[in-house]
Amino acid sequence: MEKIILENLQKDKMYNYLKENSSFVKDLNRHPDFYPEFKKLMKEKYNLRLTDKVSNIINDLEVVSSIIETLE
């Protein structure tokens, strides 16, 4: 795998995801320009997008709100 791709994997903390989805190793070795697509797919799969984070915060707030309502 190209050195630049490996550096990006470590910098973006995608190396662990690559271990879990080893089929992408072959794709990244053959087509290093596939990295942005790989990163996008991993963020979608592991809910790392900004929209996912906002959604998780909203869900947490709803849970806290329901707990407070129950206690009253």
HELIX and SHEET records of a PDB file:
HELIX    1   1 LYS A    3  LYS A   11  1                                   9    
HELIX    2   2 TYR A   15  GLU A   20  1                                   6    
HELIX    3   3 SER A   23  ARG A   30  1                                   8    
HELIX    4   4 PRO A   32  PHE A   34  5                                   3    
HELIX    5   5 TYR A   35  LYS A   45  1                                  11    
HELIX    6   6 LEU A   50  LEU A   71  1                                  22    
END                                                                             
